Amino acid sequence: MHDMDVDDDGIIWDIEEEHLDEAEFLFSTRESLLESADYTLDELAEGPDRRLLAHVDALAVGGRAVAERLLLPTIEDAGAEPSMIAAATLALFIEADEHACARALAALERVSLESRDAIVRGLQLSERAGLDAWLIQGLQASCTNAAARIQALAGRRAPVGPWLLAFLDHEDLESMKAAAILARQNHAGALLGRLLGQRDYDDPDIGQSLLEAGLCHHVADAWEITTRRAFAPGPSAARREALTSTAQLGDARIHHRLLDLLDDPARRHDCLWALGFGGRPAAVDRAVELLGDEDHGALAAEVVCAIAGLSTDASEHWRAGPGSTVESDPPFEDEDLDASLVPSAEANLPIPEPDAIEAWWHRHRSNFDPSLRYLGGRLLSGPSLLAALGSVPMRRRLPLAFELEVRSAGTTSVNVHALAPTQRREIAQLPLPTNLGFQRGFAPSHQVQHR
């Protein structure tokens, strides 16, 4: 047994390093679960996030000594794992002094892009009082690495001021995209709406983030461009997002057009994902027809769950549970050695039993009005959507939160990438959103047009 490294203040450094190692593992785990097909917010809260917070709190208790010897060197270490840097940043900003925090923020100016993104992620999750002001003050003093600071502010849902306007029209594309995300999350009044309305949404460099900001501020052109991208022929990197927004905000006529796209094999995957957020019983009818499809059956079954409320716990409806696979692994010589070893969320979807689910839907079909939208078997409304944010799989929460933002013109939002206790507190404190028109097609209220 080796001697422990203990300093004059009684800090056992082996234990502090173990806390950081555990925090790094849990940070990496919780980030991967944000796209999980079978993990819920409650499971995230009671598992990885609870344990992560215990370890970062233990690091913070060490005070200046731990900050100087362990946390700051990790943040500034070019060879450190990004999840280690993010965990160290989160721990540092719990209660470190202003000098240590300023040193960490200064690292944004000189570290690699990967390390910078890790620091930003740690800052986004921090609840340190005064952090927003520090980030904004740096923006006012210098535009170097402005994108990183604005990204941190956006992840924190920080309030904005007139300073944001310059970055919405900034020559640096990353700064503009980050500013658009922050603008989307803030109900900042007519000034932001007018500026967003002046953008050329047909510009391919404008980015999905600016388009989403336009939707949240009810810019008419943003909706027109979204529907155009959704139904445009040929491949598109933004098609999945456009289809999803169109399904959420479109009327019955739009939903019929989306159903027709299922006949196109090249669009079927993205369209099934989108239709699950459209909420129409007709989408369940079509999804049931695809349950036996080798490539799309699991995604089709997810549509049935998302709209009609089919449970994944009833074993008779599933051939294999989440994370299972029907096929065996390929021979070693045929294996793609460059492929990601982390399975996608959709690879973890349960495998449906087509006949059983079809029979279930046949028994329940009469409970659903074809002219209405549903979420998890309930009529889609503000209260039912807010309740769903606490119970649906993690990967489905971001689009649901986005529709809530758009329907409320940015006044009601939940930060679905925040730590679980923060999210729970946000959801509990939000007034139940009513009269937001979830059953109606989207009509931009301001009708702001670009010129």
N, C-alpha and C positions, 0 to 999 in steps of 0.2 A: 504494500500500500504506500503510495507516494505521499510526500509531505504536501499539505495544502498551502496554497499561496494566500497568505493573510497579511494585510497591511496594518499599520498602527491604529487605524480607525476601526479595526475589527471586521473589515470587509473581506469575505472569503471569495477570491476571484474565480476559483473553479466553479463555484455556485453561480456567480454572476454570468459567467460565460455560458453555463448550462441554461440559465434563464433566456439568454439571447438566442441560443441554438433552438430551444423549444419555441420561442416567439417566432423565429424565422420559419420553422416548419408549419406552425399553425397559421401564420400569415399566408403562406403559399397555399395551404389547404383551403382556407376560407375564400381566397380569391378565385380558386378553381371552382368552388361550389356556387359562385354567383351565376354560373350558367348551367347548374345542375338540372337534370330532368326529373329528379325524384327527391330532392332536398327542399325543405320549406324554411321559412324565416324562423319559426320556432326551433327547428332542429339546428339551424345555424347559431341561434342565440344560446341554446343550452349546451352546444358542443364546442366547436372551434372558437367562436368569439368569446365565450366565457373564459375558456382556458387561455386564450391569447391575452385578454385583458389582465388576467392574474399574473402572467409573466412580465408584461410591460410595466405593470404597477410595481412588481418586485424590483425591476431595474431602476425605476424612478426613485424608489426609496433610498437607493445608494447615493443620491444627490450628486454634487459636483464631481466627486472622485470617479464615479462610474461614468458620468458624462464625458469627462476629460480622458480617461484611460481606455474606455471601451466603446461608448456610443459614437462620439465624434470621429475617432479614427475609423470606425466601420463605415460611417457615412462618407468619409473622404477617401476610402480605399477603392482604388480603381478595379481591383480584382475581386471585390466582395460580390456575393450573389445579390441580385436585385431585391429578393424577398427579405434578405438579411438587412440591407440598407433601409428598406421601408419599415421594417420592425424597429430598427434602431431609431429612426426618425420619429416614429410614433411614441416610443418610450421617452426620447429626449424632450419632446414638447409637452409632456405631462406637467412638469414643474421646473425644468432647468432655468437658470438665470438668463437674462436678456443677452449677455455676452455669448453664451453657448448657443442660444437660438440664432443669433445674428451670424455666427460662424457657420451653422448648418445652412442657413439661407444663402450665404455667400458661396457655398459649394455649388449651388445651381449654376454659377457663372463659369465653372471650370471642369466639371466632371463630364464623363461621356453621356451620350443621349440616353443610354439604357439606365445608367445610374441616376441621371436627372429625373427620368420618369419614375424611378423607385422613390426618390425623395418626395416628389410631387404626390405620389400615392399615400405616403405616410402623412403628409401635410393634410391631404383631403380627409383623412379619418380622424385627425386630431381635433380635440375640443378645447384646445388652449385659448383662454381668453386673450384678446388683443392680437391674435394671429392674423386676422383679416386686415387689420390696420397696418401691420408690418408689411404684409404682401403688397398692399395698395401703395404704401409709402415708397417701396422700392420701385414700383411702376412710375410714380411721379418723378423720381430722381433719375431713372435711367430706363431705356427701353431694351437693354441687353437682356436676353432670355425672358422677354415679356411673356411669351407664350407659356412658359413653365409656371410663372406666377399666376397668370389668369386661369390656367388649367387647375391649379390648386384652389383658387377662389371658386371656380365653377363646381368642383367636387365638394366644396363646403357649402354651396348654395349661399354665398356671401351676398349681402346687399350691394347694389351698384350705385354709381353716381355719374355725373357728366363725363368723367374720365374715360368711361367705357366707349363713348361714341367714337373717339379717334381710332380705337382698335377695331371697331366694326368696319372701318374703312381703311385698314392698315395694309401696307404693301407686303408685309410678311404674312403668308397664307396661314401658317400655323397660329400666329397671334390672332388673326381674324376668325379662324375656326373656333379657337378657345373662347374668344369674346362672344361669338354667336351662341355657344353653349350656355355661357353665363347669362346672356340676354334672354335666352329661351326660358331660363329658370326664374326670371324676375319679372314681376309685373311693374315695368318701369315707366309706364305712361306713354303718351302720344309721341314723344320725341323719338324713342326707340322704334316705335311702329312706323313713323315716317321714314326714318333712315333705312329700316329693313325693306320698306316698300319701294325704295329707290334702287334696290339692287337688281341686277340682271340675273334672274334665276335660271336662265338658259345657259349661262356661263358654266362650262364643265368643271372649272376650278372652284366654283362657289362652295362646293362641299355640302354633304348631307346635313351637317350641323346648322348651317345658315338657313337651309330650307326648313328644318324643323323649328328653328326660331321664328321664321316667318309664319308657320302654321300656328304656333303658340300665341303669336300676336295678331292672328286673324288677318294676315296679308292675303288678299285675294289671289295674287299671282302665285304665291307659294302653293296654294291648293291646286291651281290649274297645272303648274309644272309637275306636282306630285302625281296627279292622275295621268298626265302625259307620259311620264317616265314608267308608270306602272304598266301601261298598255302598249308601250313602244315595242316594235319587233326587234329581234336580235338580242344578243347578250348585253347585260349591263351590270356593273358592279353594285349599283345602288337599287337594283330592281327589287330585291327582297324587302328593303325598307320602304320603298314606294308602294309596293303591293300591300304591305301590312298597314301603312297609314291609310291607304285607300279603302281597305276592308273595314277599318275602324271608323272612318269618318264618312264613308259613302252611304248613299241611300239604296233602296231596293234595286233600282236600275243598275247601279254600279256593282252590286253584289251578283246580279245575274251575269254581268260581263266577266266577273272573276270566276264564276262557276264554269263559264265557257272555256276559260284558259286551261282548265284541268285536262282538256282534250289534247293539249300540246305537251308531249313528254318532256320537252326541254324546260317547261315552266311549271310542271306539276309539283315539284318539290317545294319551291318558293310559294306557290299559290296555296298549297295545303296549309303551310305554316300561317299564311296571311288569313285564310278563311276561318281558322280557329279563333281569330280575334273579331271576325265579322259578326259572329253570334247567331247566324240564321239557321233554322232547322233544315233548310234546303241544303246547306253545306254538310250537315250530318248525313243526309240521304246520299249524297255523292261520296262522302268519306267511307260509308259502309260498303259501297260498291268496290272500294279499293283495299279493303282489309286484307285480302289475300295476295296483294301485289308484293312481290319479293323485295322491291326497292322502297316502296312507299307505304307498306301496310302499317308499320308502327307509327308513322307520322299521321296516317289517316285515323288510327285509333285515338291518337292524342286529340284530334279534332272532336271526336265523340265525347271524350272526357271534358274538354275545355268548354264545349257548348252545352251538352246535355247532362253533364254531371256523372257520367259513368265512373265508377270507382276502380282504382287500380288494385284495391285490396281483395276484390272478389276473385278468387283463384280460378273459378270456372270460366272466366272471360279471357284468360291469358294462357298462352302456351309456355311462356317463360317470363320470369320477373325482370325487373330493372337490372341492367348490367349483364344479362344473359345473351348468349348468341346461339343460333341454331347450327351454324357451320363450325367446323373445327378449324384450328389455325392452319395456315398454308404451310407446305414443306419449307424447310429453311432456305433451300436454293431459290424458292419463288418469293421469298419475303422481301418487301421493300425496306431496306435498311435505313433509308432516309425519311421514312414516314414517322410522324409523331407517335410516341409511345403512350401519350395521354389520349384515351378514347374521347370522341366528341360526345356532347350531351345527347344527341340523337342516337348514338350507338348504345346508350344506356336506357333507351325507351323499352318498355315491356313489349313482348311479342304477342299480338292479339290472336285470339281464337275466333276466326271470322263468323262461324255459324252461331256461336253463343252470343256474340255482341250484336249480330243482326237480329236475333230473336229478342234480345233485350230492348233494342231500339223499336222493334215492331210493337212491343208491349207498351212502351212509353211515348210513342210518337204523337198520340192524340193529346198529350198534355202540353204540347208546344204550339203556339200560334205562329203560322208561317210568316206573318207580317211583322213579327217582333224579334228583338235581339235578346240572347240569353248568355249567361256566364255561369258555368258550373251548375246548370240546371235551374238557376234562378233568373228572373227577369233582370236584364242589365240596367242598372241605375247607379247613381253616385254612391249610395250606401252599400250596394252589393259589390261594386268594384272595390271600394275601400276595404271591405271585409275580405275580399279575395286576395288582396295584397299580403295578408297574413297567412294564407292557407295554400295558395297555388304553388307549383314547383318554381324554383328560383328563376329558371330561364324564361318564364312567362311574365315575370313581374315588370320588367322594363317597358315593354309595349303597353301594358295596362296603365302604368304610371304616366306614360306619355299621353295616352288618350285623356286621362284626368286633367293633365296640364292644358291640353288643347281645348277641351270642352269648357274649362274654367278661364280661358284666356290667360293662363299663367298664374292665376291667383291661388291655386290649390295644387300642391305637389308633394311627393314623397321621394326622398333620396334613397333609391333602392340599392345603391352601392355603399352606403354608410355602414358603420358597425351596427349589428342587430339591435342592441339596446337603444341606440339613437333612432333607428327606424321605428321601433315599437313606441317610443316616446312621441315621435312625430305623428304617427297614425292615431295614437290615443288623444292627442291634443287637437287634431283637425276637426272642425265642425263637419257634420255629415253633409256632403255636397248634394244639393237637390236642384231640380229645375235646370239641369245642364244639357238637356236635349240628347241623351244617349240613344234614344229611339229615332232621332231625326237625322237626316243627312246633314253634313257640315255646310254651313253658310257663313263665310267670314263676316263678322259683325261690323268691322270697320270699313271693309271694302277698300283697303288701301291699295292703290295701283302704283307700279313703278313707272317712271317717265324716262 
